[in-house]
Amino acid sequence: MKQPDKSKVGRRDFLRALGAGAGVAATAVVPLATEAAAVESDTDKKKARYQETEHVKTFYRVNRYPG
């Protein structure tokens, strides 16, 4: 009787390795996100960000619903 070749990677093994790689990649990205959030100071958090430019005025004018 002939032994099956074990050097081939099965579909389930491939998907299992792919899932483990995605988990490792997700944990590597998390520290970068927390450092970026720490850069913004308290005064930066409270400053006004809305600017009424022509682009914003056009957006609100175009997206009005009929009354």
C-alpha distances in whole Angstrom, upper triangle without the diagonal:
4,7,10,13,15,18,19,22,22,25,26,25,27,30,30,31,33,35,35,37,39,41,41,43,45,46,47,50,51,54,55,56,58,60,61,63,64,66,68,72,73,76,74,72,76,77,77,75,76,78,80,79,79,76,76,79,77,74,76,79,76,74,77,76,79,81
4,6,9,12,15,16,19,19,22,23,23,25,27,28,28,31,33,33,34,37,38,38,40,42,43,44,47,49,51,52,53,55,57,58,60,62,63,66,69,71,73,71,69,73,74,74,72,73,75,77,76,76,73,73,76,74,71,74,76,73,71,74,74,77,79
4,6,9,12,13,16,16,19,20,19,22,24,24,25,27,29,29,31,33,34,35,37,39,40,41,43,45,47,48,50,52,53,55,56,58,60,62,65,67,70,67,66,70,71,71,69,70,72,74,73,74,70,70,73,72,69,71,74,71,69,72,72,75,77
4,6,9,10,12,12,16,17,16,18,21,21,22,24,26,26,28,30,31,32,34,36,37,38,40,42,44,46,47,49,51,52,53,55,57,59,62,64,67,64,63,66,67,68,65,66,68,70,70,70,66,66,70,68,65,67,70,67,65,68,68,71,73
4,6,7,10,11,15,16,15,16,19,20,20,22,24,25,25,28,30,30,31,34,35,36,38,40,42,43,45,47,48,49,51,53,54,57,60,62,65,62,61,64,65,66,63,64,66,68,67,68,64,65,68,66,63,66,68,65,64,67,67,70,72
4,5,8,9,13,14,12,14,17,17,17,19,21,21,22,25,26,26,28,31,32,32,35,37,39,40,42,43,45,46,48,50,51,54,57,59,62,59,58,61,62,63,60,62,64,66,65,66,62,62,66,64,61,64,66,64,62,65,65,68,70
4,6,9,13,14,12,13,16,16,15,18,21,20,21,24,25,25,26,29,30,30,33,35,37,38,40,42,43,44,46,48,49,52,55,57,60,57,56,60,61,61,59,60,62,64,63,64,60,61,64,63,60,62,65,62,60,64,64,67,69
4,6,10,12,10,10,14,15,14,16,19,19,19,22,24,24,25,28,29,30,32,34,36,37,38,41,42,43,45,47,48,51,54,56,59,56,55,58,59,59,57,58,60,62,61,61,58,58,61,60,57,59,62,59,57,61,61,64,66
4,7,8,6,6,10,11,10,12,15,15,16,18,20,21,22,24,26,26,28,31,33,34,35,37,39,40,42,44,45,47,51,53,55,52,51,55,55,56,53,55,56,58,58,58,55,55,58,57,54,56,59,56,54,57,58,61,63
4,5,5,6,9,10,11,12,14,15,17,19,20,21,23,25,26,27,29,31,34,35,35,38,40,40,42,44,46,48,51,53,55,53,51,54,55,56,53,54,56,58,57,58,54,54,57,56,53,55,58,55,53,56,56,59,61
4,5,5,6,9,10,10,12,14,15,17,19,20,21,23,25,26,27,29,32,33,34,36,38,38,40,42,44,46,49,51,53,50,49,52,53,53,50,51,53,55,54,55,51,51,54,53,50,52,54,51,49,52,52,55,58
4,5,5,6,9,10,11,12,14,15,17,19,20,21,23,25,26,28,31,32,32,34,37,37,38,41,43,44,48,49,52,49,47,51,52,52,49,51,53,55,54,55,51,51,54,53,50,51,54,52,49,52,52,55,57
4,5,5,6,9,10,11,12,14,16,17,18,20,22,23,25,26,29,30,31,33,35,36,38,40,41,43,47,48,51,48,47,50,52,52,49,51,53,55,55,56,52,52,55,54,51,53,55,53,51,54,54,57,59
4,5,5,6,9,10,11,12,14,16,17,19,20,21,23,25,28,28,29,32,34,34,36,38,40,42,45,47,49,46,45,48,49,50,47,48,50,52,52,53,49,49,52,51,48,50,53,50,48,51,52,55,57
4,5,5,6,9,10,11,12,14,15,17,19,20,21,23,26,27,27,30,32,32,34,36,38,40,43,45,47,44,43,46,47,47,45,46,48,50,49,50,47,46,50,48,45,47,50,47,45,48,48,52,54
4,5,5,6,9,10,11,13,14,16,17,19,21,22,25,26,27,29,31,32,33,35,37,39,42,44,46,44,42,45,47,47,45,46,49,51,51,52,48,48,51,50,47,49,51,49,47,50,50,53,55
4,5,5,6,9,10,11,12,14,16,17,19,21,23,24,25,27,29,30,32,34,35,38,41,43,45,43,41,45,46,47,44,46,48,50,50,51,47,47,51,50,47,49,51,49,47,50,51,54,56
4,5,5,6,9,10,11,12,15,15,17,19,22,22,23,26,27,28,30,32,34,35,39,41,43,40,39,42,43,44,41,43,45,47,46,47,44,44,47,46,43,45,48,46,44,47,47,51,53
4,5,5,6,9,10,11,13,14,16,17,20,21,22,24,26,27,28,30,32,34,37,39,41,39,37,40,42,42,40,41,44,46,46,47,43,43,46,45,42,44,47,45,43,45,46,49,51
4,5,5,6,9,10,11,13,15,16,19,20,21,23,25,26,27,29,31,33,36,38,41,38,37,40,42,43,40,42,44,47,47,48,45,44,48,47,44,46,49,47,45,48,48,52,54
4,5,5,6,9,10,11,13,15,17,18,19,21,23,24,26,28,29,32,35,37,39,37,36,39,40,41,39,40,43,45,45,46,43,42,46,45,42,44,47,46,44,47,47,51,53
4,5,5,6,9,10,11,13,16,16,17,19,21,22,23,26,27,29,32,34,37,34,33,36,37,38,35,37,39,42,42,43,39,39,43,42,39,41,44,42,40,43,44,47,49
4,5,5,6,9,10,11,14,16,16,18,20,21,22,24,26,28,31,33,36,33,32,35,37,38,35,37,40,42,42,44,41,40,43,43,40,42,45,43,41,44,45,48,50
4,5,5,6,9,10,12,14,15,17,19,20,22,23,25,27,30,33,35,33,32,35,37,38,36,38,40,43,43,45,41,41,45,44,41,43,46,45,43,46,47,50,52
4,6,5,7,9,11,12,13,16,17,18,20,22,23,25,29,31,33,31,30,33,34,35,33,35,37,40,40,41,38,38,41,41,38,40,43,42,40,43,44,48,50
4,5,5,7,10,11,11,13,15,16,17,20,21,23,26,28,31,28,27,31,32,33,31,33,35,38,38,40,36,36,39,39,36,38,41,40,38,40,41,45,47
4,5,5,8,10,11,12,14,16,17,18,20,23,26,27,30,28,27,30,32,33,31,34,36,39,39,42,38,38,41,41,38,40,43,42,40,43,44,48,49
4,6,7,8,10,12,13,14,16,17,19,22,25,27,30,27,26,30,31,33,31,33,36,39,39,41,38,37,41,41,38,40,43,42,41,43,45,49,50
4,6,6,7,9,11,11,13,15,17,19,22,24,27,24,23,27,28,29,27,30,32,35,35,37,34,33,37,37,35,36,40,39,37,40,41,45,47
4,5,5,7,9,10,11,13,15,17,20,22,25,23,21,25,27,28,26,29,31,34,35,37,34,33,37,37,35,36,40,39,37,39,41,45,46
4,5,5,6,9,10,11,13,16,18,21,24,21,21,24,26,28,26,29,32,35,35,38,35,34,38,39,36,38,41,41,39,41,43,47,48
4,6,5,7,9,10,11,14,17,20,22,20,19,23,24,26,24,27,29,32,33,35,32,32,35,36,34,35,39,38,37,39,41,45,47
4,6,5,7,9,11,12,16,18,20,18,17,20,22,23,21,24,26,30,30,33,30,29,33,33,31,32,36,35,34,36,38,42,43
4,5,5,6,9,11,14,16,18,17,15,19,21,23,22,25,27,31,32,34,32,31,34,35,33,34,38,38,36,38,40,43,45
4,5,5,7,10,12,15,18,16,15,19,20,23,22,25,27,31,31,34,32,31,35,36,34,35,38,39,37,39,41,45,46
4,5,5,8,11,14,16,13,13,17,18,20,18,21,24,27,28,30,28,27,31,32,30,31,35,35,34,36,38,42,43
4,6,6,9,11,14,11,10,14,16,18,17,20,23,26,27,30,28,27,30,32,29,30,34,34,33,35,37,40,41
4,6,7,10,13,11,11,15,16,19,19,22,25,28,29,33,31,29,33,35,32,33,37,37,36,38,40,44,44
4,6,10,12,10,11,14,15,18,17,21,23,26,27,31,29,28,31,33,31,32,36,36,35,37,40,43,44
4,7,8,6,7,10,11,14,14,17,20,23,25,28,27,25,28,30,29,29,33,34,33,34,37,40,41
4,6,5,6,9,10,14,14,18,21,24,26,29,28,27,30,32,31,31,34,36,34,36,38,42,42
4,5,5,7,9,13,14,18,20,24,26,29,29,27,29,32,30,30,34,35,34,35,37,41,41
4,5,5,6,10,12,16,18,21,23,27,27,25,27,30,29,29,32,34,33,34,36,40,40
4,5,5,9,10,13,15,19,21,24,24,22,25,27,26,26,30,31,30,32,34,38,38
4,6,9,9,13,16,19,21,25,24,22,24,27,25,25,29,30,29,30,32,36,36
4,7,9,12,15,18,20,24,24,21,23,26,25,24,28,30,28,29,31,35,35
4,6,9,12,15,17,21,21,19,21,24,23,23,26,28,27,28,31,34,34
4,6,8,11,14,18,18,15,17,20,19,19,22,24,23,24,27,30,30
4,6,10,12,15,15,13,15,18,17,17,20,22,21,22,25,29,29
4,7,9,12,12,9,12,15,14,13,17,18,18,19,22,25,26
4,6,9,10,8,10,13,13,13,15,18,18,19,22,25,26
4,7,8,6,7,10,11,10,12,15,16,16,20,22,23
4,5,5,6,9,10,11,12,14,16,17,21,23,25
4,5,5,6,9,10,10,12,14,16,19,22,23
4,6,5,6,9,10,11,12,15,18,21,23
4,5,5,6,9,10,11,13,16,19,21
4,5,5,6,9,10,11,15,17,19
4,6,5,6,8,10,14,16,18
4,6,5,6,9,12,15,17
4,6,5,6,10,13,14
4,6,6,9,11,13
4,6,9,11,14
4,6,9,12
4,6,9
4,6
4
